[in-house]
Amino acid sequence: MQGFKEFILRGNVIELATAVIIGTAFTAIVTALVEGIFTPIIANLFDTSDIAEATWNVTDTLKFGTGAVIAAVINFLLIAAVVYFALILPMAKFKERQAKRRGTTEEAAKETDVDVLQDIRELLRQQAQATPPATTQQ
């Protein structure tokens, strides 16, 4: 029971649940935008009442259902734009301000991590060289 409690109270589980809830809310907003604004515009361009029925007629027997594809692409781009401008960009600015307040930059923090890893690698090399190889007795 203790392990389950630790699992549930981990930050990752809470963050993931929050992301799913926010994602669902964003989906509703984007769907409303696509159906309310972009679908009528694209449907009008293809002279149809429903974008999913919009087709590109190459010949009498060859028709491509382009309306659904265009709607899916627009939906994807809108979701990506909302996530970037509403979540990623503000979080990056927030982290940048936090780093300035602490007197560090993100690049300096990355360099510090690389330096620490290189130091660890050098220590491991020195240990490997200092330890004589094990001899096998026959």
Contacts in CASP RR format, 6 or more apart in sequence:
PFRMAT RR
TARGET T0000
AUTHOR 0000-0000-0000
METHOD contacts of the structure
MODEL  1
MQGFKEFILRGNVIELATAVIIGTAFTAIVTALVEGIFTPIIANLFDTSD
IAEATWNVTDTLKFGTGAVIAAVINFLLIAAVVYFALILPMAKFKERQAK
RRGTTEEAAKETDVDVLQDIRELLRQQAQATPPATTQQ
7 13 0 8 1.000
26 79 0 8 1.000
26 82 0 8 1.000
26 83 0 8 1.000
27 79 0 8 1.000
29 82 0 8 1.000
30 75 0 8 1.000
30 78 0 8 1.000
30 79 0 8 1.000
30 82 0 8 1.000
31 75 0 8 1.000
33 78 0 8 1.000
34 71 0 8 1.000
34 74 0 8 1.000
34 75 0 8 1.000
34 78 0 8 1.000
38 71 0 8 1.000
38 74 0 8 1.000
39 51 0 8 1.000
39 71 0 8 1.000
42 51 0 8 1.000
42 54 0 8 1.000
42 67 0 8 1.000
42 70 0 8 1.000
42 71 0 8 1.000
42 74 0 8 1.000
43 49 0 8 1.000
43 50 0 8 1.000
43 51 0 8 1.000
43 54 0 8 1.000
46 54 0 8 1.000
46 55 0 8 1.000
46 66 0 8 1.000
46 67 0 8 1.000
48 54 0 8 1.000
48 55 0 8 1.000
51 67 0 8 1.000
51 68 0 8 1.000
51 70 0 8 1.000
51 71 0 8 1.000
52 67 0 8 1.000
52 68 0 8 1.000
52 71 0 8 1.000
53 67 0 8 1.000
54 65 0 8 1.000
54 66 0 8 1.000
54 67 0 8 1.000
54 68 0 8 1.000
54 70 0 8 1.000
55 63 0 8 1.000
55 64 0 8 1.000
55 65 0 8 1.000
55 66 0 8 1.000
55 67 0 8 1.000
56 63 0 8 1.000
56 64 0 8 1.000
56 65 0 8 1.000
56 66 0 8 1.000
57 63 0 8 1.000
58 64 0 8 1.000
95 106 0 8 1.000
96 106 0 8 1.000
99 105 0 8 1.000
99 106 0 8 1.000
99 109 0 8 1.000
END
